Amino acid sequence: MSHSKGIIGALILSSLLLSPLAMAEESQSFAALNEARHAAFEQHETELAMQTKEHLNTQQASSAQPQSQSANHS
């Protein structure tokens, strides 16, 4: 009997400890912070994609340049 009371007590205590986290997800400040993080992540992803594209274009241009120079010398 006391074992089941201990389990019930642990469940009640854990629900009281976790309830602020559940309420935080519903708060406006939490939602605004989450949205700001998402926007920053999207911007960072876009910047990385642009840098990668520029890097690839630079590599392609530098690899194409010697070929055209060697074709002119032939």
PEHU-V561267 format. One record per residue. N is the residue number from 1. RES is the residue in one small letter. SS is DSSP state (h for helix, s for strand, l for the rest). PHI is phi in degrees with one decimal (999 if undefined). Layout:
n,res,ss,phi
N,RES,SS,PHI
N,RES,SS,PHI
This chain:
n,res,ss,phi
1,m,l,999
2,s,h,-69.5
3,h,h,-65.1
4,s,h,-68.3
5,k,h,-66.0
6,g,h,-65.7
7,i,h,-66.0
8,i,h,-62.8
9,g,h,-62.1
10,a,h,-65.5
11,l,h,-65.5
12,i,h,-65.4
13,l,h,-63.6
14,s,h,-66.9
15,s,h,-68.1
16,l,h,-69.8
17,l,h,-72.7
18,l,h,-90.5
19,s,h,-63.2
20,p,h,-61.9
21,l,h,-67.7
22,a,h,-66.6
23,m,h,-72.3
24,a,h,-63.9
25,e,l,-66.6
26,e,l,-93.5
27,s,l,-74.9
28,q,h,-69.4
29,s,h,-67.7
30,f,h,-64.1
31,a,h,-64.2
32,a,h,-66.0
33,l,h,-65.1
34,n,h,-63.3
35,e,h,-65.9
36,a,h,-65.1
37,r,h,-63.5
38,h,h,-64.7
39,a,h,-64.7
40,a,h,-64.8
41,f,h,-64.6
42,e,h,-62.8
43,q,h,-64.5
44,h,h,-62.9
45,e,h,-62.4
46,t,h,-64.0
47,e,h,-63.2
48,l,h,-63.8
49,a,h,-64.2
50,m,h,-66.1
51,q,h,-63.3
52,t,h,-64.1
53,k,h,-63.9
54,e,h,-63.3
55,h,h,-64.0
56,l,h,-65.5
57,n,h,-64.0
58,t,h,-66.3
59,q,h,-64.7
60,q,h,-65.4
61,a,h,-66.5
62,s,h,-72.0
63,s,h,-79.6
64,a,h,-79.9
65,q,h,-65.1
66,p,h,-63.7
67,q,h,-65.2
68,s,h,-70.4
69,q,h,-68.6
70,s,h,-71.2
71,a,h,-70.2
72,n,h,-69.6
73,h,h,-81.1
74,s,l,-78.5
